[in-house]
């Protein structure tokens, strides 16, 4: 009788399986501490500002070179 019960196992819902697997993976994550998260956030903001200024400079230079090339 126990064998028959194992064979009639209900198929697991895809949403339930996704939730179970996701929570299992999130338990394995090494989360940063608040000071680490703050330091990394500040670093990301500094890099974003630097890259924005760099790309603005490259854009201005390209605009000037294009204007010189077409004689505007």
C-alpha positions in Angstrom: 0.0 0.0 0.0 2.9 2.4 0.8 4.4 1.8 -2.6 1.2 2.7 -4.3 1.0 6.0 -2.3 4.5 6.9 -3.5 3.7 6.2 -7.1 0.6 8.5 -7.0 2.7 11.4 -5.9 1.0 14.7 -6.8 2.9 16.8 -9.4 4.4 19.8 -7.8 3.1 23.2 -8.8 5.7 25.3 -10.8 5.1 28.4 -8.7 5.6 26.4 -5.5 8.8 24.9 -6.8 10.1 28.3 -8.0 9.4 29.8 -4.5 11.0 26.9 -2.7 14.1 26.9 -4.9 14.4 30.7 -4.7 14.2 30.8 -0.9 16.7 28.0 -0.7 19.2 29.9 -2.9 18.7 33.2 -1.0 19.7 31.4 2.2 23.1 30.6 0.7 23.8 34.2 -0.2 26.5 36.0 1.7 24.8 39.4 2.4 27.0 42.4 3.1 26.9 44.2 6.4 25.4 47.7 6.6 28.8 49.5 6.6 29.9 47.4 3.6 26.7 48.2 1.8 27.0 51.9 2.5 30.7 52.0 1.4 29.9 50.1 -1.8 26.9 52.4 -2.6 29.1 55.5 -2.2 31.7 53.9 -4.5 29.1 53.1 -7.1 27.8 56.7 -7.0 31.4 58.1 -7.4 32.1 55.9 -10.4 28.7 56.9 -11.9 29.6 60.6 -11.6 33.1 60.1 -13.0 31.8 58.1 -15.9 29.1 60.6 -16.6 31.7 63.4 -16.8 34.0 61.3 -18.9 31.3 60.5 -21.4 30.1 64.1 -21.5 33.7 65.1 -22.3 34.0 62.5 -25.1 30.7 63.6 -26.5 31.7 67.2 -26.6 35.0 66.3 -28.2 33.3 64.2 -30.8 30.9 67.0 -31.5 33.7 69.5 -32.1 35.6 67.1 -34.3 32.5 66.4 -36.4 31.8 70.1 -36.7 35.4 70.7 -37.9 35.1 67.8 -40.4 31.9 69.0 -42.0 32.9 72.7 -41.7 30.1 74.1 -39.6 
